[in-house]
Amino acid sequence: MQAFSFGNKSASGISIPAFEIKDKPAYPWRGFMLDESRHFFGKEKVKSILDWMAFYKLNKFHWHLTDEPAWRLEIQKYPLLTLVGGIGSQTDPYAPAAYYTQADITEIVAYSQERNIEVIPEIDMPGHATAANRAYPQLSGGGNEKHPDFTFHPAKDITYSFLTQALRETKALFPSAVIHLGGDEVSFGSEAWNSDTHVQDLKQKHDLNDNKAVENYFMRRMADSLKTMDATLLAWDEMVDADLSKEKTILMWWRHDKPEQLKAILKAGYKTILTPRLPLYFDFVQEESHKYGRKWGKLYNPLENVYNFSPDHYASLTTDKNQILGIQGNLWTETVINTNRLDYLTFPRLAALAEVGWTKSSNKNYLQFSESLKKHLNLYREANLYYYDPFTNAHPEPVVIKKTQRVYIDNPE
């Protein structure tokens, strides 16, 4: 809680009434995630995002730094992760290597700390490992035609020692007690494990009945590595059945179409962060007429839906009143090819997200929010942001030109 006191002193002798403002958020976790594996934006843009997060009193910056297209974090022990794995983007596989040096990371973390924002890195595993496997093929557990080399190999000790060393360097760079290890969508590439004799031996040795059990085994081993670093594991909702420590694990519910995952998370006693695709994924379009972003069937994420999202709706499912830590908006960047499009998808939905994190549902009023938002658009204009204007449609949707045709991995259509 923040308290601001104002006295009645005045140089001119005018009396000013004394009062006190007490400000307390509805939820302690008020996050925003930026995916820079698919497209890279650089530290000045990240600093700008941190400035706006601080303005809106958002306090968790989740940084998705590794995935299929590229690995964006320098690991000194394994330089090829960035020199080779840093090449390419979602729309151009031959884009020059782009990544953050460890000096860059130190600078950005210090910048975030000055603004009371915690930076949480994500090193995705055991799926979404394509860029790392491009750099170090010996780590690959295979994939399929659409997603080659998608997985880390779960039956090689070198995989775990490699990733543990990478995480040690990561932990040294980020003061956060939390590291995100992904754990999502592994089944999109794990079919290769079915024909791998080493994986079959692993299944037999540890009584693992299927590939999902192998995923869980993998994550438990990496969770043990994090424990040696005194770090808490953050993972996506697929890991609810992995038998991870309740005290050292936080799970993110993201699959809005699988409410049973959230129920399982809460029933098992895990703490959770709500980040459902509908309405908190900012890569979804904001209007029916928009062409280049994402839809779920015919559904998308207009500003009003973001604002009206209520974590309180799920309170009855909890076994402990503090299980739901908060909310997070995620910007995946499959179609975010430049900063104009980044701004367009983020603003003003970032303002609506802040309202969810700070305002009790009983106090929310979308019409009042809309009126106050007009002043915010003036601030965006002064900052040269290419924002979405819900009132005048002053800024057309930025066009996305693709050099390669790649669709969302979890597209339901």
Secondary structure, 3 states (H helix, E strand, C coil): CEEEEECCCCCCCCCCCCEEEEECCCCCEEEEEEECCCCCCCHHHHHHHHHHHHHCCCCEEEEECECCCCECECCCCCCHHHHCCCCCCCCCCCCCCCCECHHHHHHHHHHHHHCCCEEEEEEEECCCCHHHHHHCHHHEEECCCCCCCCEECCCCHHHHHHHHHHHHHHHHHCCCCEEEEECCCHHHCHHHHHHCHHHHHHHHHHCCCCHHHHHHHHHHHHHHHHHHCCCEEEEEHHHHHCCCCCCCEEEEECCCCCHHHHHHHHHHCCEEEECCHHHHECCECCCCCCCCCECECCECCCHHHHHHCCHHHHHHHCCCCCCEEEEEEEECCCCCCCHHHHHHHHCCHHHHHHHHHHCCHHHCCHHHHHHHHHHHHHHHHHCCCCCCCCCCCCCCCCCCCCCCCCCCCCCCC
